[in-house]
Amino acid sequence: LQERHRSGLGQVIDIALYEAVFNCMESLLPEYSAFGEVRQAGGSALPGIAPSNAYLCADGGYVLVAGNGDSIFKRLMGMIGRDDLANDPALENNDGRVARVAELDQAIGDWAKSMTTDEALKRLDTVAVPAGKIYTVADIANDPHFRARGNIETIQMHDGSHLDVPGVIPKLSRTPGSIRTLAPNIGENTDDILRGIGLTSAQIDSLKERGIAFTK
């Protein structure tokens, strides 16, 4: 857009589907290039940064906690009742915490499973520890923010029932896009298509009788 303002010329955007994810992989390639390190699957944890993981709560939900900053870590440990860890000199920096990440995950996990997800989030918020709920599809479907943003649209099916589907993303200011029609049932548009290529009704009926064309 800036180039359009400068030169008045538009540009072709060349991007592949995988590149959107590749661009989010941060240090993955530099780690391999500099050290030959091939990062392995780490589950929900953030490798090399501790504590930063997802923890199961009493209601079956998960809360993602990023307690990896030095001061944040102290607040987190104090809030969960682990002053021994908060004041441990060996845990004052990230290197020390990474070396004992299993111990820290166990401490936070024990705390999280004693309460619901919402309770955990409220307590984390009181001490300014970055955290968030890991959404299920049910959470997404019932979140008013998704609706307000137009991320979810409700469409009417052929039988009159209603179905929630993802909206058009991203929203463009002049041409925001919308879902105007459903996917057709099998054979729903057969007659229209065949007529469009010049076949007569008799020819279409003949194709149907011979099992070549199908309509519904």
Secondary structure, 3 states (H helix, E strand, C coil): CHHHHHHCCCCCCCCCHHHHHHCCCCCHHHHHHHHCCCCCCCCCCCCCCCCEEEEECCCCCEEEEECCCHHHHHHHHHHCCCHHHHCCHHHCCHHHHHHCHHHHHHHHHHHHCCCCHHHHHHHHHHCCCCEEECCCHHHHHCCHHHHHCCCEEEEECCCCCEEEEECCCCCCCCCCCCCCCCCCCCCCCHHHHHHHCCCCHHHHHHHHHCCCCCCC
